[in-house]
Amino acid sequence: MMGMFYGWKLVGLALLITALAGGPVWNGVGVWVAALEDHFGWSRAELTGAFSMAQFQGSLVGPLMGYLIDKLGTRRMVFIGFAIAGLGFIIFSRTTNLPTFYVAYFLIMLGISGGSWLPMMTSLNKWFYRKRGMAMGIAGEGSFLGGLVLVPILAWAVTPTNYGWSVTALWIGVVFLVAAWPLSLMVRDDPADYGKLPDGESAGQREARLLAEQSNGENETADGGLNFTARQAIRTHAFWFITFGHALSSMLIATLTVHLVPLLTDQGMSLQTAAYVWAVLMGVGAIFQLIGGYLSDRLPRNQVLFGFAALQTAGFILAAFIDNLPMAILFAVVYGAGFGGRVPITTAIRGDYFGNKAFATITGISMAPLYLLMLAAPLFAAFMFDSSGSYTVSFLILGGLGSMSGVMFIFAKKPTSLPPDKKTAQASLPA
């Protein structure tokens, strides 16, 4: 372990951080919705509003978060993010009304969006080139493992006869606050700061790569790719195809995150059984995340994305017809395979296409439309349920829209040249 390339240790750390964030936060939304609905009697639209509001703040601060990560570094952002999320959970545990719940969830999502997935993927994007897809695929397992292991535990804990939702939220907040400092200490931003180069190359390979970097210049990556500024990236067609392909596919998981557990309990399943169905989805997703990462390092990433996005959409449409446990398991397997395979590639493709100079800023800007769709889709499903008592029509409509994600990815061709950066060009002109 002492001689292991630190990039792989960062992969393990990223897995842990995304598991802690993914379990009680992203994957646990449906459990919280069911528990609060049972306790307060709030409607699905009222409860979904908190999640949607959090997505709205994500669309506003996402580009800022990316900028802060590039400027402050991943270590500081992990610490700040976990501390804010911990405070949010403690406020959440004191909830007695909707405004308090909304404020608490806003803080939770703000902390998690700035202190978990994006900073860790930004770090891994610098530590890996040739093995980027696999590294990000393994690291992203954390979200799936959090759903697989922690969501059933969360469902058990929030049951009133056990600890209840309030005590559970309080202890989660304490864990986040206590973990913020030691986790951040293990984060390392850039291998160059430690005399290393991506992928753990040997001394000879390192020397050759440094010479290659010097000859390539600052606008090329060490593997001969291109380093884009944020201004240059948004002027490419690929940026926008990736952005909207990712947004359309992510709105599906956002909808399921909020509504799958309530949908299953509406069918007469217990909260614990519904949590186990979610765990199956996450377990299958964890397996296919590795498969997706492996394939994306060997085949054109946009083509692999097309296949997994199509499978994900098919699984989502199946959810509209769930009326028994076997059907729920079939849905979980199909959707989990598509979603799991897609996740690591939507991250790796940005590093592959745009380099690492402004990776976090580019990704943050790219995720603004994603957050808006993740706001609208669950809220649309909630209003449709409150008016009709069913999710069927809303799921079919959203599934139809989600089917366009694969088409977007197919059209996302890798840029072969750098658009001129107007700001840089103007600054270089003689006065």
TORKE-541703 format. One line per 10 residues: their letters; for each residue x, y, z of C-alpha. Coordinates in Angstrom, 1 decimal, always signed. Example, Ala and Ser with C-alpha at 12.3 -4.5 7.8 and 13.67 -1.06 7.14 Angstrom:
as> +12.3 -4.5 +7.8; +13.7 -1.1 +7.1 .
***
This chain:
mmgmfygwkl> +0.0 +0.0 +0.0; +2.9 +2.4 +0.7; +4.1 +2.2 -2.9; +0.7 +2.5 -4.4; +0.2 +5.4 -6.8; -1.7 +8.0 -4.7; -4.2 +8.5 -7.5; -5.7 +5.1 -6.7; -5.9 +6.1 -3.0; -7.8 +9.1 -4.1 .
vglallital> -10.1 +6.9 -6.0; -10.9 +5.0 -2.7; -11.3 +8.3 -0.9; -13.7 +9.6 -3.6; -15.6 +6.3 -3.3; -16.0 +6.9 +0.5; -17.0 +10.6 +0.1; -19.6 +9.9 -2.6; -21.0 +7.0 -0.6; -21.5 +9.3 +2.4 .
aggpvwngvg> -23.1 +11.9 +0.2; -25.0 +9.5 -2.0; -26.6 +7.4 +0.7; -28.6 +9.7 +3.0; -28.8 +12.6 +0.6; -29.2 +11.7 -3.1; -30.4 +8.1 -2.7; -32.3 +8.7 +0.5; -34.7 +11.4 -0.8; -37.6 +9.0 -1.3 .
vwvaaledhf> -37.2 +7.6 +2.2; -37.2 +11.1 +3.7; -40.3 +12.0 +1.6; -42.2 +8.9 +2.8; -41.2 +9.6 +6.4; -42.2 +13.2 +6.4; -45.4 +12.6 +4.5; -46.4 +10.1 +7.2; -45.4 +12.4 +10.1; -46.7 +15.8 +8.8 .
gwsraeltga> -49.2 +14.8 +6.2; -47.6 +17.2 +3.6; -48.4 +16.6 -0.1; -46.0 +15.1 -2.6; -45.7 +18.5 -4.3; -44.9 +20.3 -1.1; -42.2 +17.7 -0.2; -40.8 +17.6 -3.7; -40.6 +21.4 -3.7; -37.6 +21.2 -1.3 .
fsmaqfqgsl> -35.7 +18.9 -3.6; -36.6 +21.0 -6.6; -35.6 +24.2 -4.9; -32.2 +22.6 -4.1; -31.8 +21.8 -7.8; -32.7 +25.4 -8.6; -29.9 +26.6 -6.4; -27.6 +24.1 -8.1; -28.4 +25.7 -11.5; -27.4 +29.1 -10.1 .
vgplmgylid> -24.4 +28.2 -8.0; -23.1 +25.2 -10.1; -20.9 +27.4 -12.3; -19.7 +29.2 -9.1; -18.9 +25.9 -7.4; -16.8 +24.8 -10.4; -15.0 +28.2 -10.4; -14.3 +27.9 -6.6; -13.0 +24.4 -7.0; -10.6 +25.4 -9.7 .
klgtrrmvfi> -9.4 +28.4 -7.6; -9.5 +27.2 -4.0; -8.7 +23.5 -4.7; -10.6 +20.3 -3.9; -9.3 +19.9 -0.4; -10.8 +23.2 +0.9; -14.1 +22.5 -1.0; -14.5 +19.1 +0.5; -14.1 +20.5 +4.0; -16.5 +23.4 +3.4 .
gfaiaglgfi> -19.1 +21.3 +1.7; -19.2 +18.6 +4.4; -19.4 +21.2 +7.1; -22.4 +23.0 +5.4; -24.2 +19.7 +4.8; -23.7 +18.6 +8.4; -25.2 +21.9 +9.6; -28.1 +21.4 +7.2; -28.9 +18.0 +8.6; -28.9 +19.3 +12.2 .
ifsrttnlpt> -31.3 +22.0 +11.2; -33.4 +19.4 +9.3; -33.6 +17.3 +12.5; -35.4 +20.3 +14.2; -37.9 +20.7 +11.4; -41.5 +21.5 +12.5; -42.7 +23.3 +9.4; -42.1 +23.5 +5.6; -40.0 +26.6 +5.6; -37.5 +25.1 +8.0 .
fyvayfliml> -37.4 +21.9 +6.0; -36.7 +23.9 +2.8; -33.9 +25.9 +4.4; -32.3 +22.7 +5.8; -32.5 +20.8 +2.5; -31.1 +23.8 +0.7; -28.0 +23.8 +2.9; -27.7 +20.0 +2.7; -27.7 +20.0 -1.1; -25.5 +23.1 -1.3 .
gisggswlpm> -22.9 +21.4 +0.8; -23.0 +18.1 -1.0; -23.0 +19.7 -4.5; -19.8 +21.7 -3.6; -18.0 +19.2 -1.4; -18.4 +15.7 -2.8; -18.7 +14.5 -6.4; -17.5 +17.6 -8.4; -14.3 +18.3 -6.4; -13.3 +14.7 -6.2 .
mtslnkwfyr> -13.9 +14.1 -10.0; -11.9 +17.3 -10.6; -9.0 +15.9 -8.7; -9.2 +12.5 -10.4; -9.3 +14.2 -13.8; -5.8 +15.6 -13.0; -4.4 +12.3 -11.6; -5.5 +10.1 -14.5; -5.4 +10.3 -18.3; -5.3 +6.9 -20.0 .
krgmamgiag> -7.2 +5.3 -17.1; -9.5 +8.2 -16.4; -12.7 +6.3 -17.3; -11.9 +3.4 -15.0; -10.8 +5.6 -12.2; -13.9 +7.7 -12.3; -16.0 +4.6 -12.7; -14.6 +3.1 -9.5; -14.8 +6.3 -7.6; -18.4 +6.8 -8.7 .
egsflgglvl> -19.3 +3.4 -7.2; -19.6 +5.3 -3.9; -23.0 +6.7 -4.9; -24.2 +3.3 -5.8; -22.8 +1.6 -2.7; -24.3 +4.4 -0.6; -27.7 +3.5 -2.1; -27.1 -0.2 -1.8; -26.0 -0.3 +1.8; -27.2 +2.9 +3.5 .
vpilawavtp> -30.7 +3.4 +2.1; -32.1 +0.2 +3.6; -30.4 +1.2 +6.9; -31.9 +4.7 +6.6; -35.4 +3.2 +6.0; -35.0 +1.1 +9.1; -33.7 +4.0 +11.2; -36.4 +6.5 +10.3; -39.2 +4.1 +11.3; -40.9 +5.6 +14.3 .
tnygwsvtal> -40.5 +2.4 +16.3; -36.7 +2.5 +15.9; -35.0 +6.0 +15.9; -37.4 +8.1 +13.8; -36.5 +10.6 +11.1; -35.5 +13.4 +13.5; -32.9 +11.5 +15.5; -31.6 +9.9 +12.4; -31.1 +13.3 +10.7; -29.3 +14.7 +13.8 .
wigvvflvaa> -26.8 +11.8 +13.9; -26.1 +12.1 +10.2; -25.4 +15.8 +10.7; -22.9 +15.0 +13.5; -21.1 +12.4 +11.3; -20.7 +14.9 +8.5; -19.4 +17.6 +10.8; -16.9 +15.3 +12.4; -15.8 +13.8 +9.1; -15.2 +17.1 +7.3 .
wplslmvrdd> -11.7 +17.8 +8.5; -10.0 +14.3 +8.4; -11.5 +13.6 +4.9; -10.3 +16.9 +3.5; -6.8 +16.3 +4.8; -6.4 +13.2 +2.6; -7.4 +15.0 -0.6; -4.6 +16.0 -3.0; -5.3 +18.4 -5.8; -2.7 +17.8 -8.5 .
padygklpdg> +0.0 +15.1 -9.0; +2.4 +17.8 -10.2; +2.5 +19.2 -6.7; +4.0 +15.9 -5.5; +6.4 +15.3 -8.3; +4.1 +12.8 -10.0; +2.4 +12.6 -13.3; -1.0 +11.0 -14.2; -1.5 +7.2 -14.1; +1.5 +6.5 -11.9 .
esagqrearl> +4.1 +6.5 -14.6; +7.7 +5.4 -13.9; +10.6 +7.9 -13.7; +11.6 +7.3 -17.4; +8.0 +7.7 -18.5; +7.6 +10.8 -16.4; +10.7 +12.4 -18.0; +9.4 +11.7 -21.5; +6.0 +13.0 -20.6; +7.4 +16.2 -19.2 .
laeqsngene> +9.3 +16.8 -22.4; +6.1 +16.1 -24.3; +4.2 +18.6 -22.2; +6.8 +21.2 -22.8; +6.7 +20.7 -26.5; +3.0 +20.6 -26.6; +2.5 +23.8 -24.7; -0.2 +24.9 -22.3; -3.1 +24.3 -24.7; -2.4 +20.5 -24.9 .
tadgglnfta> -2.7 +17.9 -22.3; +0.0 +15.4 -21.5; -1.7 +12.8 -23.7; -1.8 +15.1 -26.7; -5.4 +16.2 -26.2; -6.5 +19.8 -26.0; -6.9 +22.0 -23.0; -9.9 +24.3 -23.3; -10.8 +27.4 -21.3; -14.4 +27.6 -20.2 .
rqairthafw> -15.0 +30.3 -22.9; -13.6 +28.0 -25.6; -15.5 +25.0 -24.4; -18.9 +26.6 -24.5; -18.3 +27.6 -28.1; -18.1 +24.0 -29.3; -21.1 +21.9 -30.4; -19.9 +19.0 -28.3; -20.2 +21.0 -25.1; -23.9 +21.7 -25.7 .
fitfghalss> -24.7 +18.2 -26.9; -23.1 +16.7 -23.8; -24.8 +19.3 -21.6; -28.3 +18.5 -22.7; -27.7 +14.8 -23.2; -26.6 +14.7 -19.5; -29.5 +16.9 -18.4; -32.2 +14.8 -20.1; -30.8 +11.6 -18.7; -30.3 +13.0 -15.2 .
mliatltvhl> -33.8 +14.3 -14.9; -35.0 +10.6 -15.0; -32.9 +9.6 -11.9; -33.9 +12.8 -10.2; -37.5 +11.8 -10.6; -36.9 +8.3 -9.4; -34.9 +9.5 -6.4; -37.9 +11.5 -5.1; -40.8 +9.3 -6.3; -39.7 +5.6 -6.6 .
vplltdqgms> -40.1 +4.8 -2.9; -43.5 +6.5 -2.5; -44.6 +4.9 -5.8; -43.8 +1.5 -4.4; -45.4 +2.1 -1.0; -48.5 +3.3 -2.9; -48.6 -0.3 -4.3; -48.8 -1.7 -0.8; -45.1 -2.4 -0.3; -43.5 -1.6 +3.1 .
lqtaayvwav> -41.0 +1.2 +3.3; -38.3 -1.4 +4.0; -39.2 -3.4 +0.9; -39.2 -0.2 -1.2; -35.8 +0.5 +0.1; -34.6 -2.9 -0.9; -35.8 -2.4 -4.5; -33.8 +0.8 -4.5; -30.8 -1.2 -3.2; -31.2 -3.6 -6.1 .
lmgvgaifql> -31.2 -0.7 -8.6; -28.0 +0.6 -6.9; -26.4 -2.8 -6.8; -26.9 -3.4 -10.5; -25.8 +0.2 -11.2; -22.5 -0.4 -9.3; -21.7 -3.4 -11.5; -22.5 -1.6 -14.7; -20.6 +1.5 -13.6; -17.4 -0.5 -13.8 .
iggylsdrlp> -18.5 -2.0 -17.2; -19.3 +1.5 -18.5; -15.9 +2.9 -17.3; -14.1 -0.1 -18.9; -15.9 +0.3 -22.2; -15.4 +4.0 -22.4; -11.7 +3.6 -22.2; -11.7 +1.3 -25.2; -14.6 +2.6 -27.5; -15.8 +6.1 -28.5 .
rnqvlfgfaa> -17.3 +7.5 -25.4; -20.2 +9.2 -27.1; -21.3 +5.9 -28.7; -21.1 +4.0 -25.4; -23.1 +6.8 -23.8; -25.8 +6.3 -26.5; -26.3 +2.7 -25.6; -26.5 +3.1 -21.9; -28.8 +6.2 -22.2; -31.2 +4.2 -24.3 .
lqtagfilaa> -31.2 +1.3 -21.8; -31.8 +3.8 -18.9; -34.8 +5.3 -20.7; -36.3 +1.9 -21.3; -36.0 +1.1 -17.6; -37.6 +4.4 -16.6; -40.6 +3.7 -18.9; -41.0 +0.3 -17.2; -41.4 +2.1 -13.9; -44.7 +3.5 -15.1 .
fidnlpmail> -46.2 +0.0 -15.1; -44.9 -1.3 -11.8; -47.8 -3.0 -9.9; -46.0 -5.8 -8.1; -42.7 -6.8 -6.6; -41.4 -8.9 -9.6; -42.1 -6.0 -12.0; -40.3 -3.7 -9.6; -37.2 -5.9 -9.6; -37.2 -6.1 -13.4 .
favvygagfg> -37.4 -2.3 -13.6; -34.5 -2.0 -11.0; -32.3 -4.4 -13.1; -32.9 -2.7 -16.5; -32.8 +0.9 -15.2; -29.8 +0.2 -12.9; -27.8 -1.3 -15.9; -28.4 +1.8 -18.1; -28.0 +4.4 -15.4; -24.9 +2.7 -13.9 .
grvpittair> -23.1 +2.4 -17.2; -23.9 +6.0 -18.2; -22.7 +7.7 -15.0; -18.9 +7.5 -15.2; -18.8 +8.3 -19.0; -20.7 +11.6 -18.7; -17.9 +12.8 -16.4; -14.9 +11.2 -18.2; -16.1 +12.5 -21.6; -15.7 +16.2 -20.5 .
gdyfgnkafa> -12.1 +15.5 -19.3; -11.4 +13.7 -22.6; -12.9 +16.4 -24.8; -11.9 +19.6 -22.9; -8.7 +18.7 -20.8; -8.1 +19.6 -17.2; -7.2 +23.3 -17.3; -10.7 +24.4 -16.4; -12.4 +21.1 -15.9; -14.5 +22.0 -12.8 .
titgismapl> -15.6 +25.4 -14.3; -16.6 +23.7 -17.6; -18.4 +21.0 -15.7; -20.1 +23.4 -13.4; -21.4 +25.5 -16.3; -22.5 +22.4 -18.1; -24.6 +21.3 -15.2; -26.7 +24.4 -14.9; -29.3 +23.1 -17.4; -29.1 +19.7 -15.7 .
yllmlaaplf> -30.2 +21.2 -12.4; -33.1 +23.0 -14.0; -34.4 +19.8 -15.5; -33.8 +18.0 -12.2; -35.9 +20.7 -10.6; -38.8 +20.6 -13.1; -39.2 +16.8 -13.7; -39.8 +15.6 -10.1; -42.1 +18.6 -9.4; -44.1 +17.8 -12.6 .
aafmfdssgs> -44.5 +14.2 -11.5; -45.5 +15.3 -8.0; -48.2 +17.7 -9.3; -49.5 +15.0 -11.7; -49.7 +12.6 -8.8; -51.5 +15.0 -6.5; -54.1 +15.7 -9.2; -54.6 +12.2 -10.6; -53.3 +9.9 -7.9; -51.0 +8.1 -10.4 .
ytvsflilgg> -47.5 +8.5 -11.8; -48.2 +6.7 -15.1; -48.8 +9.6 -17.4; -46.0 +11.7 -16.0; -43.5 +8.9 -16.2; -44.4 +8.2 -19.8; -44.0 +11.8 -20.8; -40.7 +12.1 -19.0; -39.5 +8.9 -20.5; -40.3 +10.2 -24.0 .
lgsmsgvmfi> -38.2 +13.3 -23.3; -35.4 +11.3 -21.8; -35.1 +9.2 -24.9; -33.6 +12.2 -26.6; -30.5 +12.0 -24.4; -28.9 +9.2 -26.4; -29.4 +11.2 -29.6; -27.6 +14.2 -28.0; -24.6 +12.0 -27.1; -24.3 +10.5 -30.6 .
fakkptslpp> -23.9 +14.0 -32.0; -21.3 +15.0 -29.4; -18.1 +14.6 -31.5; -14.7 +15.2 -29.9; -13.4 +18.7 -30.8; -10.3 +18.6 -33.0; -9.2 +22.2 -32.6; -9.4 +25.1 -30.1; -11.8 +27.9 -30.8; -10.0 +31.3 -30.3 .
dkktaqaslp> -10.5 +32.7 -26.8; -11.7 +36.2 -27.6; -10.7 +37.5 -24.2; -7.1 +36.2 -24.5; -6.8 +37.3 -28.1; -8.0 +40.9 -27.2; -5.6 +41.1 -24.3; -2.7 +40.2 -26.5; -3.4 +42.9 -29.1; -1.0 +45.9 -29.0 .
a> -2.3 +49.1 -27.4 .
***
